[in-house]
Amino acid sequence: MTGKELLFPDYIFESSWEVCNKVGGIYTVLSTRAKTLQEKLADHIIFIGPDCWKEKENPYFAEDISLFSDWRIKAQEDGLKMKIGRWNVPGKPIAILVDFQDYFEIKDEIYGKLWELFQVDSLHAYGDYDEASMFSYAAGLVVESFYNFFLDQNTKVVYHANEWMTGLGLLYIRHRLPQIATVFTTHATSIGRSIAGNNKPLYDYLFAYQGDQMAGELNMQSKHSIEKQTAKYVDCFTTVSDITARECLELLDKPVDVVLPNGFEDNFVPQGSEFTKKRRLARKRFIDVANALMGTDLNDDVLIVSTSGRYEFRNKGVDVYIEAMNRLLRDKNLKKQVLAFIEVPGWVGEPRKDLVERLNSGKKYDTPLEVPLITHWLHNMTHDNVLGMLKFLDMWNRHEDHVKLIFLPCYLMGDDGVLNMAYYDLVLGNDLCIYPSYYEPWGYTPLEAVAFKVPCITTDLAGFGQWANSVKGGNSEIIDGVKVIHRTDYNYSEVADAIKDTVSEFSSFDKTMVSKARTNAGKLSKKALWTHFITYYYQAYDFALRKASDRMKEMN
């Protein structure tokens, strides 16, 4: 935009299924970015999410009946059901949570209009498609009502929709209020994620995949259709990394207009003596749980490593992580004992009573519990991918094994019944974090790890991994804070060896080298703060506002 001042919105409405609803990485994207936008727009940034909690208290949301009280009355008279308040995140931005249940009665009518105007195929809808679409429709109605009550064509307004779940609302706005500039961000294409998750080679054959054909093969027609048509009709189409931008071009037949890398705020990272204290507590908790489960006597000299994220066994690289730990068992160069964790939420049943009893007793034990691999019982113990692979590889955390691997199959919110510490209070206890993703449009987990000065291993199939390499100006190594492993459709074994070798290499680092790797990890994270990455959003807003302005000139 050289020589041209960027247009900036007077109001931004941003909708997502994860507004005040913590279910995945998009929550982190929006909630950490909120403070930067709130400081810039001062309550003219309004987030719209689903009212999933109903009458139960939502810990992420605080209702405030004084906000927009006159409009609220009018909206209620018009049949809109919503709660207005503030999102309990830094910046405390305004959030509107909408109840969308009433619209299920007219969904066929809504889908019919959607086909007529934008050729969106909703015939094959199932599962969460209807729920997401009715929320998205309700979000569109809320914006329309707010705009008609408070604003006019002299106000520069942006409506920003995240993921296919919000596409219907964006298309509604595009039709009903063409003066509003629209931005659509796909954080991962539904077809790309599905191809990868179904063990099909995504990258080597990306040029040959036809999105509509694959949607039919994978029974994803409706999700793919809303995503593709939203990308087609939006003013500014965006995604989170160059790797996903290529995916969008091939599978959605639409090049992205702006790439929006995911930044974060580091205000949740403790400083100084508090950091040291929390790291010590986290390590002690990890080791205490491990010793109680396995009847071992591990001490603070053990190398603690972990992987975490959604339970996508192949996409997140959980399979290759286990394989690497298995190979590490026989690595002659390993200088320390390794305590490895898998922190992905499975179909969890309950905390293990035998483990909790041991932890509460404060005693030391020299015999392992039954199944000394897992902290919580699962509903599907015999059909779980992690446990199945551990059994196949004959990994049982035997006394003589120098690598012990433990599955923590629950959300680490601080109330799981065993560790009882939140994820951010535990992650800094690691020596290394490992995220060998096969499919990862960005990758918040490695970014969060380095923010806590924990060096990590990732791959160049993750947007974050590619970004780390670009900052380094070459292949980033573990001493740089992030080891980026080259990954393809077919080099699973080489990736497992590279992880094994990196952990082994790190185990031989002296205190100076460990300190250097940790310092470099922290420095890298500072380059991903929203203060740096928010400029890409400003470019997207400008792009969308200019498109909307041109459209209105043509219409007039």
N, C-alpha and C positions, 0 to 999 in steps of 0.2 A: 504493500500500500504506500510505496514511496511517493512523497509529495502530496499525499491525499490524507486529510484528517479522517480518522475512523468514526463512522456513525456509532453512537452508543444508545441503547434503549433507555427510555424513561421508566419502563416496567419490564420485568421478566417474570413469566410464569413458568415453572419447571415441574413437570409431572414424572413420577416414577412409582412403580409398585413398592419401591424400597424407601420411600419417604416415611420417616418415623416407623419403619418396619424393617428390622435388621435381619435380613435373610441371606445376604451375599455381599460381594465386593462393591456393587453399585451404591450400597448404603455408605460405604467409606468414601467413594468418589464425591457424592453429593454432600454428605455431612461435613467433610473436611473443607470442601470448597465454599461452603455456605458462609463462613466467617469473612472470607475475602470479598464476596459479592455483597454481603450485608454492609460491610464498611463502605463500599462504593455506592450502594443504592439506598441504604437507610430505609428499610421496610418496603421498598419497591421491588424486592425479590420475594416472590411468594411461591412456596413449594406446595404441591398437591399430591396427596397419597391416599391409599385406601383406608377406610375405617375398619381395620381387621379386628380390633380389640373390643369393639362394641361397648358393652357396659363395664367390662373389666378395665382396670387402670392401666394405661399405656405408659411404661416407664420412659418412653422417648418423646412424649408429648405432654404439654401443659396447656389445657384449655384456658382461654381468656375471653370472657363474654363481652368485654369492653371494646374489643377490636371490631371495627366495621359494623357496629350495632345496628345502624339504620339500614345498611344493605342486607344484613342478616335477616331482618324481618321481611324485607321484600323477597329475598331468595326463598325463604320458607313458605311464603304465600304462593310462590310459583312452583312449589313442590320439591325444592332441593333440600336434601337432608345432609347436613355437614356439621363438623366441629371446627371452630376457628381458634387457633392458639399459637403456641411457639414450640419449635423443635428444640428439644433439650440437648443441643450441641453448641460448641463455641460460636458466638455470634447471635445465638437465639433468634434465628429468622422466623418469620411468620410461616405457619403451615396450616393448610386446610385439609382435613381428612373427610372424604366423602363416603356416604353410604349409598351403594349402587344396587341394592337388592331389588328395588322396584322395577328396574329396567329389564330384568329377565323376562317379564311378561310380554315385552314388545321387542325382544331380540330379533325375531324373524323380520320384523318391519325394519329395524335398524340395519340388519345385514343386507336386506333387499336394496335399501337406499345406497348402501356402501358399494354394492355391485353396480348399481345403475350409474353412480357418479365416478367411481374410481376403479371399477373392475376387480374388486377384492373378492376372492373366492372363499366364502365362509361355509360352504356346503359340507366340508370334511371336518368341521370343528369338533373337538372332543377335549375332555380334561380341562386344563386351565385356560383354554382359549376363550371360552364364554365368560368366565369370571374376569379375566384380564380386560376383555373387550367392554364389558358392562362398566367396569371401573373407569376405563379410558373415556367412554362416552359421557359418564357422569362428570369427569374432570373437564371435558370440553364444555359441558353445560355451565359449570361453575365459572369458567373463564368468560364465557359469553355473557353471563349474568353480571359479573363484576365489571366487564368492559362497558356494557350498556348503561350501567348505573353511574360509574365514576369517570369514564374516559371518553375520548372522541378521536377523530382522525388526525388531530394535531399531536397526539401522544404517540411516541415511538414505542411499540410494544413487541416483545419477542415471546413466543411460546416454544419452550424447549422440551421435547419428549424423549424419554430414554427407553430403548429396547422396543421390540415388536409389541409388547403389552400395552404401549401407549399410542400406537399408531392410529387406531380408530379415532381417538380424541383429536389428534393432530389433523387428520383429514376432515373431521367435522369443522374444526376452526378454519381450515383452508377454504372450505366451502361457504361457511356462514359469515366469517369475518376475514375476507381476503386482505384487508389492510394490516392484519397482524402478520409479522414476519415469523416464519417457522424454522426451527432447527430440530433435526432428528439425529440422535446418536445411537448407533448399534454398537454395543459393547462386545458382542460376538454374534456372528450370524447364526441363526437357528440351524441352517443346513450344514454349515461348516462344523459346528460343534457336534452335530448328529453324525456326520460322516466320520469324524475322528473317533467319537464314542462307540461307533459300530465296527471298529477295527478295520476300517478302509483306509488306504493310503491317501492322505489329503493333499500333500504338498507337491509330490512329483507329478500327480495327475490333475492338479488344480485347473490347468489350462483346458483339460478335456472334459471336466464335469460341466453338465448343463443343469443349472439350479432348479428349473421347473421339473425336469426329469427325475432328479434326485429327490425332490420333495415328494413325488409320487411313489418312488421306491421305498422311501423311509417313512411314509404315512405322515408327512409334515406339510401337506398342501396349504392348509389355512394359515398356519404361522408364517410360512414362507411367503404366501401371497400378501398378507398385510405388511410384512417387512419390505418386500420388494416394491409394492405400490406406494408405501409411505416414502421410501427412498426416492422414488421417481417424482413424486409431486411436491416434496418438501422444498423450501427455499434454500436451505443449506444442509447438505447431508454430510455427517461426520462419523468418524470412528476413532478408536483410541491408540492405534499404532499403525505403522506402515505395513506390517505383516497382515493385519486384518483389512487394511485398505485394499490389498491385492485380492483378498478373499471376496470383498464386496463387489469389486469389478467383475470377477469371474462368475460369482454365484447369484448376484442381484442385478447384474448387467447395468451397474451404475457406478461411475467413479465417485469417490468421496470428494467433497469440496475443501474440507479442512480436516487435518488430523489433530485430535485433542488428547495429548498424553495425560495420564492420570497423575496429578500431584497429590500432596497431602500436607497437613499441618503437623508439626512435631511437638505441639504443646502437651501431648500426652506422655512424652518421654521425660522421666525424672532426671534431675540434674545432681551433680556433685555427690555428696555423702548419701543422699536419698537413693541415687542410682546404685551405688555400691551396696547399700543395705538391701534393696529390693533384689538385686542380682544374687546376693548371698542367700536370701530367703527362698528364692525360686529354685536355686540349685539344691538346697537342703530338702525342699519338698519333693523334687524329682527323685532324689537319691533315697529318701525315706520310703517313698511309695515303692520304688524298685526293690529295695532290700526286703521290705515286708512281703512283697509278692513272690520274690524269687529265693528268699532265704539266703541272700548274699550279704557281703560286708563291704560294699562299694564305699569309697570316700570321695572327698572333693577333688581328688586328682583325676577322676574319671573324665573322659571326653564326652560331653553331652551333645548329641545331635538330634535334630527332629525334622519332620516334614509335616505340613498342615494344609488345610483348605477344604474344599468341597470333596465329597467322596466320589470322585470321578477317577476310577482305578487306573485307566490308561491315560486319559487326558492330562491329569495332574502328575503323572509319572510315579504313582505309588508303587506300581509293579516293578519299575526299574530301580527304585529306591530299595525295595526289599532284596532284589537281586544283588545290588551293590553291597548291602550289609552281609549277605550270605557269602559273597566272594571275599569280603574283608576278614571274615572268620579265618581264612587260610592265608592271609597276607603276612609274609615274613617281615615286612618293613614297618608294621604297626608298632608304635612305641608306647601306646597307652591302651588301657581298657576303654571300650566304647559303650556308652549307654544310649541307645537310639530309640526315639519315640515316633509313632505315627499318630498324629492328632487330627483325625477326620471323623466327623459324626456319622456313625452307622445306625442301624436299627436297634438303638440301645434299649435294654430292658430295665435293669436296675443296678446300682452299685453293688459290688461283691461284698456280702456281709462278712465273709471270712477275712477279706483284706482290710475292711474297715475295723474289725475287731483287733487285728494285729496292730494297725496304726494307732488305735486308741490305747492299746495296752502299754505302749512305750517300750516294750521288750525287744530284744534282738532274737532273731530266729535263724537257724542254720539249715532248715528244710524248706523247699519250695511249696507253694500252694498248688492244688490241682490246676492244670492249664495256666502255667506261670507266664502267660503271654499277653493277658488282657485284664484291664482294671474294672470293667463293667460287663455283666452278662448281656448277651444279645438275644433278640427274638429269633434270629436266624443263624445260630452258631454253626450249623453244618453247611450253610450255603453262603457264608460270608467270604468275599474275595480275599481279604487280607489273611484271615485265618486259614483259608484253603491253600494259599500260596506258602504260608509258613509251614503247614503240614506237609505239602508236596516237597519242600526243600529240607524237611526234617530239622527245622529250626525250633528248638524247645528250651532255649536259654539254660543249657546245661551248665553245671558248676564250672567246668573247665573252659567254657567258651569265653573268648576275650571280647566278643561283641554280643551284647544282649539287646533284644528288640522287643518293645512293649507297645501294645495297641491301646490308645486312649480314645474310645469310640464315641465321645460325647462333645457337645458344645462346651467350651471352656468359658463359662459365664461367672464362675465363682461359687456355683451351687450344685456341682455335679455329684457331691456326696463322697468323693475320694480325694481329689486334689484340692477342691474348694478354693481355687485361685483363678482369677480371670486371665484370659489369654495374654493381654498386655503385661500382666504381672508375672507371667511365666516365660514369655519369649526371651526376655533378657537374660535368663538363666542358661541359655544354650551357649555352647562354644561355636557351633556351626549350625546353620539351617540349610536344608537341601530341598530344592524345588525343581526337579528335572522334567518340567512339563513338556508334553507333546503338543497340547493345544492350550494356549494361554495368550489371549489378545493383549493383555498388559501384564498383570502379575503384581498384586498388592502385597502378597505375603513376603516376597523377597525385599520389597521396598520397606515394609515395616521392620523386617529383621535388621537391615542395615541402619535404620533410624535408631535402633537400640544397640548399635555398634556390634552387632553379631555378623561376622562375615558369612556369606552364603554362596551356595552353588545353584545356578539356574542354567537355562539353555538359550540358544539363539532362536528357538521357536517361540519364545516369550517376548512380548513387546519390551518388557523391562530389561531382559537380557540384551536385546539388540541396542537399546538405549545406553546401557552400561558400556558396551563395546564402543559405541559412537563417542561417548565421553572420553574413554581411554584412547581412542584413535587407533584401536587394534584389538587384539584378543585380551580381555580382562582376565587376570589371574587372581588366585585367592589372596595373595599378598596385597592386591589392589582393593580388597574388600569384597569383591564378587568374582567368582570363577564362572565364566560363561562357557558351557560345553556346546560344541557343535552337535546338533541333533537333526536327523533326517527321518524319513519314513521307515528306514531299514537298518539303522545302526544301533539298535537297542543294546547289543552286547558291548559295543565300544563305549556307549554312554555309561553303562554299569561299571566298566573298568575305569573310566575317567573319574567317576564319583569315588570309587574305592581308592584310586591313587591319590586323589586330592585329600581325602580324609586322612590317609596314611601320611601324606606329606605334612599336613597340618599338625599331626600328632608329634612330629619331630621338631616343630618350631620351638625356639627358646622364647623366653618372656619378651624380649625385644621385638622379635618377629611377630608374635601374637599381638603385642600392643600396636605395632605398625598396621597390621591387617585390620584390627578393630578401629583404629583411628581413621584409616582410609575408608572403611565402611561408613562411618559417621559422616565424613566429609562428602562422600558421594550422595548420601541421602539429602544433604542440604541443597544440592543442585536440582532436586525434584520437588522443592517446596512450591506451593501454589503461587507464591510471589513471582516465580519464574514461568510457570506453565499457564497462568491465567491469561496471558497475552494471546494464546491461541484461541481462547473463547471469545476474546474481544474481536478477533479477526472473523470468527464465525458469525457473531452478532452483526457486524458490519456487512458481511456478505449477504446475510438474510435480509437485513433492513433495506439494502439497495435493490434486491430482487423484488421485495414487496412494494417499494416505491415505484419501480418501473412498471409493475403490474397495475398499480392504481392509476398511473398516468395513461396506460393503454385503455383501461376500463372507462376512464373519464373522457 
